[in-house]
Amino acid sequence: MTRITPTLAAFALAALAALVEPATAADPLLPLRPAPPAMSWYGSFIGIQAGYAWGSEAVEFTNATGALAGTLGVTIPRALAQNPAGFVGGAQWGSNWQSDRFVYGFFSDFSYSDIRASETLALGGGALGTRSNFAEQRLMWFGTSRLRGGYLVSDNLLLYGSGGLASGTTEVTVSNNAAGLPCSFAGACPFGSDSKTRYGWALGLGAEYAYGPWSITLDYIWSARCRRLGAFIGARRCFGISRSR
């Protein structure tokens, strides 16, 4: 039986250490790298947008005077051209700040629009006989400036709510023609048209997904702006628009 004396054992361990050490020195262990930082939402942005918008309000005829007195609700309808709808497209810009998983900031958008509705309706009866009534409403452009706050459900996905101001230029055109009468006859062919910029409020809900320097947003907005047209009759419309993009 072979015995290893304490001196021999110590020599063997030293030799083993000498054999192992050169390999360790030639191939050192690499330090562990820290996990990459989560995506930052801090900063400013600018982009393009497009979508579809719709409303439910009509052009309302509120009064009739002069030769048309007493015809409202008979040969002049109380409302026409309901449910305007159309496409919108434009630009948006803003800035974000971030605190842990909360993102907040402000943004604005501006869109040219093709949101409109028109209708022609013939009604008979009354002192002036059958009349052809026409109304058209159109939102020519639309914009909002809103504060936004949301929560990151993941590093790349933000769910948010927003609220602020809305503005837009609306145009309303109305006419009312008596069948068989020349327009030189009093009250036979009254008409009116008006265009004006109005201001109101906007509320929104949305989701934004970011990938690197790019992001895509689904934004639903509800806003309202009211206007009144005074011509040969009183015509009013309240442009309530819902929009997604």
C-alpha positions as CSV (number, residue, x, y, z in Angstrom):
1,M,0.0,0.0,0.0
2,T,1.3,3.4,-0.9
3,R,1.3,6.1,1.6
4,I,1.4,9.8,1.0
5,T,3.3,11.6,3.7
6,P,2.2,15.1,4.7
7,T,5.2,16.5,2.9
8,L,4.4,14.6,-0.3
9,A,0.8,15.5,-0.1
10,A,1.6,19.2,0.2
11,F,3.9,18.9,-2.8
12,A,1.2,17.2,-4.8
13,L,-1.3,19.9,-4.1
14,A,1.2,22.6,-5.0
15,A,2.0,20.9,-8.3
16,L,-1.7,20.6,-9.0
17,A,-2.2,24.3,-8.3
18,A,0.8,25.1,-10.6
19,L,-0.8,23.0,-13.4
20,V,-4.2,24.7,-13.0
21,E,-3.1,28.3,-12.6
22,P,-1.7,28.9,-16.1
23,A,-5.0,27.8,-17.7
24,T,-6.9,30.1,-15.4
25,A,-4.7,33.0,-16.2
26,A,-4.9,32.4,-19.9
27,D,-8.7,32.2,-20.0
28,P,-10.1,34.4,-17.3
29,L,-13.8,34.4,-16.5
30,L,-15.7,37.3,-18.2
31,P,-17.6,39.6,-15.8
32,L,-21.5,39.3,-16.0
33,R,-23.0,42.1,-18.1
34,P,-25.9,44.1,-16.6
35,A,-29.3,43.7,-18.2
36,P,-29.9,46.3,-21.0
37,P,-31.9,49.2,-19.7
38,A,-35.7,49.3,-20.4
39,M,-36.8,51.5,-23.3
40,S,-37.1,55.2,-22.6
41,W,-40.2,57.1,-23.7
42,Y,-38.7,60.4,-22.7
43,G,-38.3,63.0,-25.5
44,S,-40.2,64.8,-28.3
45,F,-41.8,63.3,-31.4
46,I,-43.4,64.2,-34.7
47,G,-45.4,62.0,-37.1
48,I,-48.2,61.7,-39.6
49,Q,-51.8,60.5,-39.0
50,A,-54.8,59.4,-40.9
51,G,-58.2,58.1,-39.8
52,Y,-62.0,58.2,-40.1
53,A,-64.4,60.4,-38.2
54,W,-68.1,60.6,-37.8
55,G,-70.8,62.5,-36.0
56,S,-74.5,62.3,-35.3
57,E,-75.8,65.9,-35.3
58,A,-77.9,67.4,-38.1
59,V,-78.4,71.0,-39.4
60,E,-81.3,72.2,-37.4
61,F,-83.7,74.8,-38.7
62,T,-84.8,76.8,-35.7
63,N,-87.0,79.6,-37.0
64,A,-88.7,81.1,-40.1
65,T,-89.6,84.7,-40.6
66,G,-91.2,87.0,-43.1
67,A,-92.9,85.2,-46.0
68,L,-91.8,81.9,-44.5
69,A,-93.4,82.4,-41.2
70,G,-95.5,79.4,-40.2
71,T,-93.8,77.0,-42.7
72,L,-91.2,75.5,-40.2
73,G,-92.2,71.9,-39.8
74,V,-94.5,72.0,-42.8
75,T,-92.6,72.9,-46.0
76,I,-89.4,73.5,-44.1
77,P,-88.0,70.5,-42.2
78,R,-86.7,71.0,-38.7
79,A,-83.5,69.1,-39.4
80,L,-81.5,67.9,-42.5
81,A,-78.1,66.4,-43.3
82,Q,-77.6,64.2,-40.3
83,N,-74.6,61.9,-39.5
84,P,-71.6,63.6,-41.2
85,A,-68.6,61.3,-41.8
86,G,-65.4,61.2,-43.7
87,F,-61.6,60.8,-43.7
88,V,-59.1,62.9,-41.9
89,G,-55.3,63.1,-42.4
90,G,-52.5,65.3,-41.1
91,A,-49.7,65.6,-38.6
92,Q,-49.1,65.3,-34.9
93,W,-46.3,66.4,-32.5
94,G,-45.5,66.5,-28.8
95,S,-43.3,65.6,-25.9
96,N,-43.2,62.8,-23.3
97,W,-41.8,62.5,-19.8
98,Q,-41.4,59.2,-17.9
99,S,-41.5,58.2,-14.2
100,D,-40.9,54.5,-13.8
101,R,-43.9,52.9,-15.7
102,F,-45.9,56.1,-16.0
103,V,-45.6,58.3,-19.1
104,Y,-47.1,61.8,-19.3
105,G,-46.8,64.8,-21.6
106,F,-48.7,66.8,-24.2
107,F,-49.3,66.6,-27.9
108,S,-51.2,68.4,-30.7
109,D,-52.5,67.3,-34.0
110,F,-53.9,69.0,-37.2
111,S,-55.9,67.3,-39.9
112,Y,-57.5,68.3,-43.1
113,S,-60.9,66.6,-43.3
114,D,-63.6,65.4,-45.7
115,I,-66.2,65.1,-43.0
116,R,-69.5,66.1,-44.5
117,A,-73.2,65.4,-44.9
118,S,-75.8,66.8,-47.4
119,E,-79.5,66.1,-48.0
120,T,-82.3,67.4,-50.2
121,L,-85.9,67.0,-49.2
122,A,-89.1,68.1,-50.9
123,L,-92.1,68.9,-48.7
124,G,-95.6,70.0,-49.8
125,G,-98.4,72.0,-48.1
126,G,-98.6,75.5,-46.7
127,A,-99.2,78.8,-48.4
128,L,-96.2,78.5,-50.8
129,G,-96.9,75.0,-51.9
130,T,-94.1,72.4,-52.4
131,R,-90.6,73.4,-51.4
132,S,-87.3,71.8,-52.1
133,N,-85.0,72.0,-49.0
134,F,-81.3,71.5,-49.2
135,A,-78.6,71.5,-46.4
136,E,-75.0,70.6,-46.3
137,Q,-72.5,70.6,-43.4
138,R,-68.8,70.2,-43.6
139,L,-65.8,70.2,-41.3
140,M,-63.0,71.7,-43.3
141,W,-60.1,71.1,-40.8
142,F,-59.8,69.8,-37.3
143,G,-57.1,69.9,-34.6
144,T,-56.6,69.2,-30.9
145,S,-54.1,70.2,-28.2
146,R,-54.2,67.7,-25.3
147,L,-52.5,66.6,-22.1
148,R,-51.8,62.9,-22.0
149,G,-51.0,60.4,-19.2
150,G,-50.7,56.6,-19.4
151,Y,-49.2,53.4,-18.0
152,L,-46.7,51.1,-19.6
153,V,-48.2,47.6,-19.6
154,S,-44.9,46.5,-21.2
155,D,-41.7,48.3,-22.1
156,N,-43.1,48.9,-25.6
157,L,-46.9,49.3,-25.0
158,L,-48.5,52.4,-23.5
159,L,-52.2,52.7,-22.7
160,Y,-53.3,56.3,-22.1
161,G,-56.0,58.8,-21.7
162,S,-56.0,62.4,-23.0
163,G,-58.0,65.6,-22.7
164,G,-57.8,69.2,-23.9
165,L,-58.9,71.7,-26.5
166,A,-60.4,71.2,-30.0
167,S,-60.9,73.6,-32.8
168,G,-62.1,73.4,-36.4
169,T,-63.7,75.3,-39.2
170,T,-67.2,74.3,-40.1
171,E,-69.2,75.3,-43.2
172,V,-73.0,75.2,-43.5
173,T,-75.0,75.8,-46.6
174,V,-78.8,75.8,-46.8
175,S,-81.4,76.7,-49.4
176,N,-85.2,76.5,-49.8
177,N,-86.8,76.8,-53.2
178,A,-90.6,76.9,-53.9
179,A,-91.6,74.7,-56.9
180,G,-93.0,76.6,-59.9
181,L,-92.1,80.1,-58.6
182,P,-89.4,82.4,-59.9
183,C,-86.7,83.4,-57.4
184,S,-87.8,87.0,-57.9
185,F,-91.0,86.1,-55.9
186,A,-90.7,87.1,-52.3
187,G,-89.7,84.1,-50.2
188,A,-89.4,81.8,-53.2
189,C,-85.6,81.0,-53.1
190,P,-84.0,81.9,-49.8
191,F,-80.6,80.6,-49.1
192,G,-77.6,81.1,-46.8
193,S,-74.0,80.0,-46.3
194,D,-71.6,80.5,-43.4
195,S,-68.1,79.4,-42.4
196,K,-66.6,79.9,-39.0
197,T,-63.9,78.6,-36.7
198,R,-65.1,77.2,-33.5
199,Y,-63.5,75.9,-30.3
200,G,-64.5,73.2,-27.9
201,W,-63.1,70.3,-25.9
202,A,-61.7,66.9,-26.7
203,L,-61.3,63.6,-24.8
204,G,-59.4,60.6,-25.9
205,L,-58.3,57.0,-25.2
206,G,-55.5,55.3,-27.0
207,A,-52.7,52.8,-27.2
208,E,-49.2,53.3,-28.5
209,Y,-46.7,50.7,-29.4
210,A,-43.0,51.7,-29.8
211,Y,-40.2,49.9,-31.5
212,G,-36.9,51.6,-31.5
213,P,-37.3,55.2,-32.7
214,W,-40.7,54.4,-34.3
215,S,-44.2,54.0,-32.9
216,I,-47.7,53.4,-34.0
217,T,-50.8,54.8,-32.3
218,L,-54.5,54.0,-32.2
219,D,-56.2,57.1,-30.9
220,Y,-60.0,57.5,-30.3
221,I,-61.2,61.1,-29.7
222,W,-64.5,62.5,-28.8
223,S,-65.0,66.3,-29.3
224,A,-67.7,68.8,-29.7
225,R,-68.0,72.3,-31.2
226,C,-71.2,74.2,-31.7
227,R,-72.1,76.9,-34.2
228,R,-75.2,78.8,-35.4
229,L,-76.1,80.1,-38.9
230,G,-78.5,83.0,-39.3
231,A,-79.8,83.6,-42.8
232,F,-83.3,83.6,-44.1
233,I,-84.1,81.1,-41.4
234,G,-82.2,80.1,-38.2
235,A,-80.0,77.1,-38.8
236,R,-77.9,75.5,-36.1
237,R,-75.6,72.5,-35.9
238,C,-73.5,71.1,-33.1
239,F,-70.5,69.3,-34.6
240,G,-69.9,66.3,-32.3
241,I,-67.1,64.3,-33.9
242,S,-65.8,60.9,-32.9
243,R,-62.5,59.9,-34.6
244,S,-60.2,57.0,-34.7
245,R,-56.9,56.9,-36.4
